[in-house]
Amino acid sequence: MHSSTALRVIDDSDRDVDLIAAERAAREFLHALGISTDSESLRRTPARMAQAYAELFTASPFDLTTFPNDEGYDELVLAREIPVRSVCEHHLLPFAGVAHVGYLPGDRIIGLSKLARIVEHFARRPQVQERLTKQVADWLADRLHPKGVGVVIEAEHTCMTLRGVQAIGSNTVTSTLLGTLRTDARSRQEFFALTGAHA
C-alpha cells in the first residue's frame, strides 16, 4: 500500500488586500489618463479592476502530495501544455501560454495535478517569464529531490503584442534544466523532444 506525504505550500491568502483602497486608486488612475468613470457603464469599472487584479495576484493554497517511488521508476515524468496566465511586472499587462514540466524521479513521485498547481502558484503575482520558469524548477528540486527537473514555458506577452513593437503572434520561450536533465545530453534531448520545444 502506498503512503503519501503532504507538504503545505506557503500561500498568499492571508496577505493584506485592501479592495477599497485599490478601487480608489484605480479610479484615480483612470481619471489621470483622462477617462471619466461617470457613465453607467464605467461607474463600476474601478471596483472591477481592483477585484480582477486581486484575483490575478492571489494563488489558491494547496498541499504538495508526494508518494514513495516503490517501483523505482526512473524515466521522465512530463506534464505538457499546462496553462499559464500571469502579469508582466514591468507593465502589469497579462501574458499567457503553456508550461511543460518534467522530472526524473528519485525516492518520491508527485501527484500529477500538483505540477499544474505549482505553475499556478508562482504565476499568480507580477512576474517575468524567466523568473517564473526558474522558480517552478527550483521549487520542485528543493521539495521533491528528483534526479533532474525540466521546465519550459512558451507564452505570448501583451506588453509586446498590444503596445510598443506590437509583434502580434510572437512567443517567448524560456527553459530551466537541473540535475541530469542539464548534464546528460540524451536526457536533455528526450525532454525537449517530448515537450516539442527546440533543444
VOMARMI-490602 format. One record per residue (C-alpha): x, y, z. Coordinates in Angstrom, 3 decimals, always signed. Example, Ala and Ser with C-alpha at 12.3 -4.5 7.8 and 13.67 -1.06 7.14 Angstrom:
<atoms>
ATOM:+12.300:-4.500:+7.800
ATOM:+13.670:-1.060:+7.140
</atoms>
This chain:
<atoms>
ATOM:+0.000:+0.000:+0.000
ATOM:+1.292:+3.440:-0.922
ATOM:+1.711:+6.068:+1.746
ATOM:+1.639:+9.738:+0.851
ATOM:+3.254:+12.783:+2.339
ATOM:+1.661:+16.197:+2.034
ATOM:+3.650:+19.402:+2.486
ATOM:+1.682:+22.604:+2.916
ATOM:+2.600:+25.163:+0.296
ATOM:+3.158:+28.681:+1.581
ATOM:+0.131:+30.582:+0.382
ATOM:-0.674:+34.239:-0.144
ATOM:-4.271:+34.127:+1.052
ATOM:-3.567:+35.809:+4.396
ATOM:-1.773:+38.841:+2.909
ATOM:-3.369:+42.242:+3.319
ATOM:-5.646:+43.127:+0.401
ATOM:-7.455:+46.437:+0.655
ATOM:-10.021:+46.400:-2.154
ATOM:-11.461:+49.780:-1.159
ATOM:-8.057:+51.462:-1.461
ATOM:-7.378:+49.584:-4.697
ATOM:-10.711:+50.752:-6.144
ATOM:-9.954:+54.352:-5.170
ATOM:-6.511:+54.108:-6.771
ATOM:-7.979:+52.565:-9.935
ATOM:-10.475:+55.413:-10.224
ATOM:-7.705:+57.994:-9.804
ATOM:-5.580:+56.142:-12.341
ATOM:-8.343:+56.235:-14.953
ATOM:-9.069:+59.903:-14.244
ATOM:-5.353:+60.732:-14.583
ATOM:-5.487:+59.213:-18.075
ATOM:-8.484:+61.361:-18.971
ATOM:-11.055:+58.549:-18.697
ATOM:-14.236:+59.549:-16.903
ATOM:-15.986:+56.973:-14.730
ATOM:-19.232:+58.934:-14.523
ATOM:-21.180:+56.944:-17.116
ATOM:-23.292:+53.965:-16.106
ATOM:-21.085:+51.505:-17.981
ATOM:-17.835:+52.780:-16.379
ATOM:-19.073:+53.578:-12.879
ATOM:-18.178:+50.130:-11.519
ATOM:-15.010:+49.747:-13.584
ATOM:-12.599:+50.783:-10.779
ATOM:-14.142:+48.171:-8.463
ATOM:-13.956:+45.531:-11.173
ATOM:-10.308:+46.451:-11.858
ATOM:-9.438:+46.124:-8.167
ATOM:-11.193:+42.759:-7.906
ATOM:-9.624:+41.459:-11.121
ATOM:-6.069:+42.295:-10.076
ATOM:-6.646:+40.915:-6.572
ATOM:-7.740:+37.665:-8.194
ATOM:-4.779:+37.627:-10.581
ATOM:-2.337:+38.103:-7.701
ATOM:-3.780:+35.540:-5.264
ATOM:-2.906:+31.863:-5.620
ATOM:-5.044:+29.123:-4.130
ATOM:-3.236:+27.260:-1.340
ATOM:-2.621:+23.544:-1.845
ATOM:-0.820:+20.590:-0.329
ATOM:+2.120:+19.095:-2.211
ATOM:+1.305:+15.389:-2.159
ATOM:+4.187:+13.001:-2.774
ATOM:+4.353:+9.207:-2.763
ATOM:+7.215:+6.747:-2.338
ATOM:+8.684:+5.579:-5.623
ATOM:+8.281:+1.911:-4.643
ATOM:+8.700:+0.589:-8.179
ATOM:+11.904:+2.552:-8.700
ATOM:+10.513:+4.331:-11.778
ATOM:+13.464:+6.151:-13.344
ATOM:+12.110:+7.517:-16.627
ATOM:+10.914:+11.015:-17.376
ATOM:+7.571:+12.164:-15.973
ATOM:+6.235:+15.069:-18.022
ATOM:+3.087:+17.188:-17.842
ATOM:+2.708:+19.063:-21.133
ATOM:+0.787:+22.194:-22.034
ATOM:-0.161:+23.304:-18.530
ATOM:-1.996:+26.626:-18.995
ATOM:-0.033:+29.634:-17.726
ATOM:-1.559:+33.043:-17.016
ATOM:+0.432:+35.769:-15.323
ATOM:+1.028:+39.522:-15.387
ATOM:+4.209:+41.184:-16.609
ATOM:+5.709:+43.092:-13.689
ATOM:+7.029:+45.834:-15.970
ATOM:+3.683:+46.940:-17.448
ATOM:+1.088:+44.967:-15.443
ATOM:-0.214:+43.541:-18.704
ATOM:-1.080:+39.847:-18.992
ATOM:+0.986:+37.125:-20.583
ATOM:-0.380:+33.665:-21.272
ATOM:+0.753:+30.387:-22.740
ATOM:+1.698:+26.884:-21.691
ATOM:+4.255:+25.245:-19.426
ATOM:+5.858:+21.843:-19.839
ATOM:+7.093:+20.497:-16.500
ATOM:+9.032:+17.263:-16.152
ATOM:+11.247:+15.435:-13.699
ATOM:+13.300:+12.277:-13.315
ATOM:+12.087:+10.665:-10.073
ATOM:+14.284:+9.950:-7.114
ATOM:+12.892:+8.349:-3.956
ATOM:+9.492:+10.006:-4.296
ATOM:+6.978:+10.872:-7.004
ATOM:+4.468:+13.718:-7.022
ATOM:+0.728:+13.817:-7.608
ATOM:+0.475:+14.904:-11.241
ATOM:-2.126:+17.612:-10.666
ATOM:+0.343:+19.291:-8.342
ATOM:+2.621:+20.135:-11.266
ATOM:-0.100:+22.432:-12.588
ATOM:-0.710:+23.802:-9.086
ATOM:+2.952:+24.727:-8.710
ATOM:+2.922:+26.616:-12.014
ATOM:-0.219:+28.494:-10.976
ATOM:+1.221:+29.272:-7.531
ATOM:+4.219:+31.142:-8.936
ATOM:+2.290:+32.690:-11.837
ATOM:-0.169:+34.461:-9.506
ATOM:+1.964:+37.545:-8.917
ATOM:+3.669:+40.189:-11.036
ATOM:+6.278:+38.182:-12.909
ATOM:+8.878:+37.937:-15.611
ATOM:+8.823:+34.705:-17.575
ATOM:+12.469:+33.918:-16.913
ATOM:+11.995:+34.055:-13.140
ATOM:+8.737:+32.094:-13.282
ATOM:+10.442:+29.284:-15.198
ATOM:+13.292:+29.067:-12.692
ATOM:+11.045:+29.327:-9.635
ATOM:+8.983:+26.307:-10.720
ATOM:+12.115:+24.237:-11.419
ATOM:+13.932:+25.253:-8.227
ATOM:+10.860:+24.636:-6.084
ATOM:+10.431:+21.107:-7.448
ATOM:+14.127:+20.370:-6.994
ATOM:+14.098:+21.627:-3.391
ATOM:+10.901:+19.842:-2.312
ATOM:+10.994:+16.612:-4.327
ATOM:+14.767:+15.943:-4.623
ATOM:+14.462:+14.333:-8.070
ATOM:+17.385:+13.279:-10.244
ATOM:+16.514:+16.026:-12.696
ATOM:+13.960:+18.753:-13.408
ATOM:+12.999:+20.480:-16.633
ATOM:+10.622:+23.383:-17.184
ATOM:+9.797:+25.072:-20.498
ATOM:+7.339:+27.956:-20.749
ATOM:+6.013:+29.321:-24.045
ATOM:+3.950:+32.499:-23.738
ATOM:+2.605:+35.476:-25.623
ATOM:+3.142:+38.793:-23.855
ATOM:+0.576:+41.518:-24.431
ATOM:+3.201:+44.098:-23.467
ATOM:+4.805:+43.114:-26.813
ATOM:+1.687:+42.488:-28.875
ATOM:-0.630:+45.322:-27.780
ATOM:+1.858:+48.149:-27.307
ATOM:+5.379:+49.163:-28.304
ATOM:+6.614:+46.980:-31.123
ATOM:+3.167:+45.292:-31.478
ATOM:+4.735:+41.999:-32.506
ATOM:+1.448:+40.135:-32.888
ATOM:+1.835:+36.362:-32.846
ATOM:+5.299:+36.346:-31.274
ATOM:+6.001:+33.855:-28.486
ATOM:+8.706:+33.860:-25.846
ATOM:+10.237:+30.527:-24.846
ATOM:+12.226:+30.043:-21.637
ATOM:+13.686:+26.897:-20.096
ATOM:+15.373:+25.764:-16.912
ATOM:+17.085:+22.385:-16.618
ATOM:+18.502:+20.979:-13.397
ATOM:+20.351:+17.803:-12.450
ATOM:+20.538:+15.015:-15.013
ATOM:+18.356:+16.884:-17.478
ATOM:+21.033:+19.566:-17.586
ATOM:+24.172:+17.436:-17.501
ATOM:+23.185:+14.422:-19.626
ATOM:+22.779:+15.218:-23.330
ATOM:+20.494:+12.240:-24.057
ATOM:+18.141:+13.043:-21.171
ATOM:+18.082:+16.685:-22.205
ATOM:+17.306:+15.764:-25.820
ATOM:+14.485:+13.434:-24.718
ATOM:+12.957:+16.161:-22.563
ATOM:+12.974:+18.754:-25.343
ATOM:+11.673:+16.209:-27.876
ATOM:+8.723:+15.311:-25.650
ATOM:+7.874:+18.942:-24.938
ATOM:+8.048:+19.813:-28.631
ATOM:+10.483:+22.640:-27.825
ATOM:+13.796:+23.064:-29.623
ATOM:+16.912:+21.988:-27.742
</atoms>
